[in-house]
Amino acid sequence: MCTGLIMASIRVSEPYFKFLIKKQFYEWFGILLDEKEISNSEAYMSDTLSTFLTSSLNVELVHVILKSITKHSQGTIKDIEK
């Protein structure tokens, strides 16, 4: 349970996530955001934790695929001739 609280506090500290919370709060009361605020939010997109985790996940996925290919494709010449 403490891990969830720690992860939530880390997510709330991200600028893009703060923007999403602010946008959702304003939508509840019918307040529209300025074009300047929306364009500023796009600058935060490259610094988010989810972008880092996605790239990390891709690297791990490639590693698992390559490891499984090398593990299951090893054979000897005698196996090929039969």
Backbone as CSV, one residue per row, in Angstrom:
resi,resn,N_x,N_y,N_z,CA_x,CA_y,CA_z,C_x,C_y,C_z
1,MET,0.828,-1.187,0.000,0.000,0.000,0.000,0.876,1.255,0.000
2,CYS,1.981,1.207,0.707,2.878,2.363,0.744,3.511,2.627,-0.612
3,THR,3.734,1.561,-1.379,4.310,1.734,-2.713,3.380,2.549,-3.596
4,GLY,2.082,2.286,-3.494,1.106,3.041,-4.271,1.095,4.512,-3.905
5,LEU,1.234,4.813,-2.632,1.267,6.216,-2.199,2.534,6.911,-2.702
6,ILE,3.640,6.202,-2.659,4.900,6.786,-3.134,4.823,7.037,-4.636
7,MET,4.319,6.057,-5.390,4.205,6.231,-6.839,3.223,7.353,-7.192
8,ALA,2.147,7.466,-6.443,1.186,8.544,-6.695,1.814,9.903,-6.439
9,SER,2.604,10.024,-5.377,3.253,11.311,-5.090,4.299,11.648,-6.155
10,ILE,4.979,10.646,-6.682,5.943,10.901,-7.756,5.219,11.355,-9.012
11,ARG,4.104,10.701,-9.343,3.348,11.077,-10.539,2.792,12.498,-10.429
12,VAL,2.329,12.871,-9.246,1.751,14.209,-9.073,2.823,15.283,-9.209
13,SER,4.072,14.949,-8.957,5.138,15.944,-9.061,5.553,16.224,-10.506
14,GLU,5.098,15.417,-11.465,5.433,15.649,-12.868,4.648,16.846,-13.414
15,PRO,5.301,17.698,-14.206,4.601,18.878,-14.747,3.433,18.521,-15.673
16,TYR,3.600,17.524,-16.506,2.514,17.168,-17.426,1.323,16.605,-16.669
17,PHE,1.580,15.809,-15.659,0.496,15.251,-14.860,-0.225,16.360,-14.100
18,LYS,0.526,17.359,-13.618,-0.117,18.515,-12.973,-1.038,19.226,-13.947
19,PHE,-0.575,19.343,-15.207,-1.407,19.978,-16.231,-2.695,19.191,-16.450
20,LEU,-2.601,17.852,-16.497,-3.794,17.036,-16.708,-4.773,17.170,-15.557
21,ILE,-4.262,17.236,-14.321,-5.147,17.431,-13.160,-5.818,18.799,-13.230
22,LYS,-5.040,19.819,-13.578,-5.581,21.177,-13.694,-6.644,21.236,-14.793
23,LYS,-6.366,20.595,-15.928,-7.314,20.583,-17.040,-8.612,19.893,-16.635
24,GLN,-8.503,18.764,-15.954,-9.696,18.030,-15.524,-10.502,18.838,-14.507
25,PHE,-9.821,19.501,-13.583,-10.494,20.327,-12.586,-11.247,21.469,-13.256
26,TYR,-10.604,22.128,-14.224,-11.258,23.216,-14.944,-12.453,22.716,-15.759
27,GLU,-12.348,21.514,-16.324,-13.457,20.969,-17.100,-14.687,20.726,-16.240
28,TRP,-14.483,20.367,-14.978,-15.621,20.156,-14.084,-16.461,21.422,-13.930
29,PHE,-15.802,22.586,-13.982,-16.503,23.852,-13.796,-16.729,24.602,-15.095
30,GLY,-16.402,23.981,-16.242,-16.673,24.593,-17.539,-15.719,25.694,-17.925
31,ILE,-14.531,25.716,-17.366,-13.542,26.738,-17.691,-12.628,26.188,-18.779
32,LEU,-12.447,26.960,-19.851,-11.581,26.530,-20.947,-10.162,27.019,-20.719
33,LEU,-9.193,26.229,-21.162,-7.790,26.616,-21.043,-7.379,27.490,-22.217
34,ASP,-6.401,28.339,-21.981,-5.873,29.187,-23.045,-5.031,28.354,-24.002
35,GLU,-4.838,28.889,-25.216,-3.961,28.215,-26.178,-2.524,28.179,-25.675
36,LYS,-2.140,29.193,-24.923,-0.781,29.251,-24.386,-0.548,28.114,-23.393
37,GLU,-1.520,27.859,-22.527,-1.393,26.776,-21.555,-1.343,25.415,-22.246
38,ILE,-2.123,25.258,-23.296,-2.131,23.986,-24.028,-0.805,23.781,-24.746
39,SER,-0.265,24.833,-25.358,1.019,24.693,-26.049,2.164,24.460,-25.060
40,ASN,2.067,25.029,-23.861,3.084,24.785,-22.841,3.056,23.332,-22.367
41,SER,1.899,22.720,-22.378,1.786,21.339,-21.917,2.486,20.375,-22.871
42,GLU,2.538,20.714,-24.151,3.216,19.854,-25.118,4.721,19.834,-24.883
43,ALA,5.253,20.880,-24.309,6.683,20.911,-23.991,7.018,19.962,-22.850
44,TYR,6.057,19.714,-21.968,6.278,18.800,-20.840,6.224,17.330,-21.249
45,MET,5.666,17.058,-22.416,5.403,15.676,-22.805,6.670,14.830,-22.890
46,SER,7.785,15.405,-23.302,9.008,14.606,-23.452,9.678,14.321,-22.107
47,ASP,9.281,15.005,-21.053,9.904,14.832,-19.741,9.097,13.960,-18.790
48,THR,8.067,13.314,-19.278,7.222,12.550,-18.369,7.844,11.208,-18.021
49,LEU,7.430,10.690,-16.900,7.906,9.389,-16.443,7.406,8.277,-17.353
50,SER,6.218,8.432,-17.894,5.671,7.387,-18.768,6.485,7.246,-20.051
51,THR,7.028,8.346,-20.561,7.884,8.276,-21.744,9.145,7.491,-21.439
52,PHE,9.726,7.739,-20.284,10.922,7.000,-19.877,10.612,5.522,-19.682
53,LEU,9.492,5.224,-19.023,9.127,3.834,-18.780,8.808,3.097,-20.072
54,THR,8.202,3.780,-21.030,7.907,3.149,-22.312,9.184,2.783,-23.048
55,SER,10.147,3.682,-23.065,11.410,3.360,-23.727,12.140,2.252,-22.990
56,SER,12.070,2.249,-21.681,12.693,1.180,-20.897,12.016,-0.151,-21.165
57,LEU,10.700,-0.143,-21.279,9.959,-1.365,-21.564,10.327,-1.908,-22.935
58,ASN,10.497,-1.033,-23.918,10.889,-1.477,-25.254,12.250,-2.161,-25.229
59,VAL,13.187,-1.619,-24.495,14.514,-2.216,-24.400,14.422,-3.589,-23.739
60,GLU,13.645,-3.702,-22.682,13.491,-4.982,-21.994,12.784,-6.004,-22.884
61,LEU,11.805,-5.558,-23.658,11.099,-6.458,-24.554,12.031,-7.011,-25.627
62,VAL,12.844,-6.160,-26.204,13.814,-6.609,-27.207,14.795,-7.590,-26.583
63,HIS,15.234,-7.318,-25.373,16.159,-8.216,-24.685,15.531,-9.591,-24.469
64,VAL,14.292,-9.641,-24.035,13.607,-10.913,-23.799,13.427,-11.677,-25.111
65,ILE,13.063,-10.971,-26.167,12.877,-11.631,-27.462,14.188,-12.220,-27.956
66,LEU,15.259,-11.445,-27.902,16.549,-11.942,-28.377,17.058,-13.090,-27.522
67,LYS,16.848,-12.999,-26.226,17.295,-14.080,-25.338,16.528,-15.369,-25.620
68,SER,15.223,-15.267,-25.833,14.438,-16.471,-26.111,14.779,-17.064,-27.473
69,ILE,15.086,-16.215,-28.457,15.481,-16.724,-29.772,16.788,-17.493,-29.666
70,THR,17.770,-16.937,-28.977,19.048,-17.630,-28.864,18.934,-18.894,-28.022
71,LYS,18.069,-18.890,-27.026,17.921,-20.068,-26.170,17.249,-21.217,-26.912
72,HIS,16.223,-20.916,-27.690,15.440,-21.963,-28.341,15.914,-22.305,-29.755
73,SER,16.881,-21.586,-30.280,17.337,-21.879,-31.638,18.722,-22.519,-31.668
74,GLN,19.263,-22.849,-30.518,20.567,-23.495,-30.501,20.407,-24.964,-30.881
75,GLY,21.252,-25.417,-31.756,21.202,-26.800,-32.180,22.558,-27.226,-32.728
76,THR,22.673,-28.477,-33.025,23.914,-28.986,-33.598,23.677,-29.354,-35.048
77,ILE,24.746,-29.629,-35.767,24.636,-30.002,-37.167,23.925,-31.338,-37.302
78,LYS,24.112,-32.232,-36.339,23.450,-33.538,-36.382,21.931,-33.380,-36.319
79,ASP,21.449,-32.386,-35.555,20.010,-32.145,-35.470,19.459,-31.673,-36.812
80,ILE,20.237,-30.909,-37.542,19.789,-30.373,-38.828,19.757,-31.463,-39.890
81,GLU,20.735,-32.375,-39.875,20.820,-33.426,-40.879,19.711,-34.458,-40.743
82,LYS,19.180,-34.659,-39.578,18.102,-35.659,-39.376,16.829,-35.148,-39.890
